[in-house]
Amino acid sequence: MRSKFIFSLLFLFFVVATTRAQITTTGLAIQGIARDELNNAVTNKTIILKFTIHYTNSSSTDVPLTPSTATLTTDAFGVFSHVLDISSIENTLFYDYQLKLKIEMTSPVAATISDEDFHFVPYAASASNGVPTGSIMPYLGTTPPRGWALCDGSALPSSAVALKAMIGNNTPDLRGMFLRGAGTNSNGSYSANVGPTLKTIQTDGIKSHSLSVTDPGHIHEITDPGHTHGVKVSDDDDWNGGASDNATSHVETNQTTSAKTNITINNNITGISVNYTGLSETRPINFGVNYIIKL
């Protein structure tokens, strides 16, 4: 039996005449016609098909992916339809390589239905890939979607050839970090805004500023509670002016009370103290997300 199959891989809504393949939300929709050695359609038959996607890597080696089989029934025109599950295939393979689809019939007889390149329009292939390799976006999940990796410093898969060439073997670790545009702003009003060099980390900092300390003044107070001075007078002369040595002596004492002078100085100084408070970093109000990077 000889079979002929015209095959095209189309993204979005591009359609070719009677045979086509199109990526859908559930997989790769394939439709074709099985024909015998006389080029007649194999109608109303049960057939078993084997589907294998493969590509040529950078070493020019053909790399087949895991094949799948399906038992199908052709209609009155020999047409068969099938949705091929491609959820295990990284989007980077579609984006970075020319893929092929090989369809082999294993029953009722062995035959190759098709072994052709996927054909697509370039802009649609890029749209199917979502965003360019190396794009970073916030993500609220903990498991990255297919074709993405968490920015947690982990090793990249072997299939992420383009991303490895861009950033190395590991994802950037963006846990606890903000993203900032690299380089210096060209707007004169923001020429002091200098971001980090591309793919490097810029340490935190605080813009230069000044601090002033004001002393509202202080006083010194002196208190004297008062004091007195004492005087003592002693007189041994005779009452008659010293005419007789045997005269009765007279002693007169004139004394005032004395007290210790107390002077107190009170220092009422306004105290100035500097208190240090704060955290280990300077940051604005923020909301926690995971960053993911496109493979």
Helices and strands as residue ranges (DSSP letters): E 9-10, E 20-23, E 28-33, E 46-56, E 62-64, E 68-73, E 79-84, H 91-96, E 99-107, E 111-117, H 122-129, E 136-139, E 148-150, H 161-167, G 188-190, E 219-223, E 264-268, E 290-294
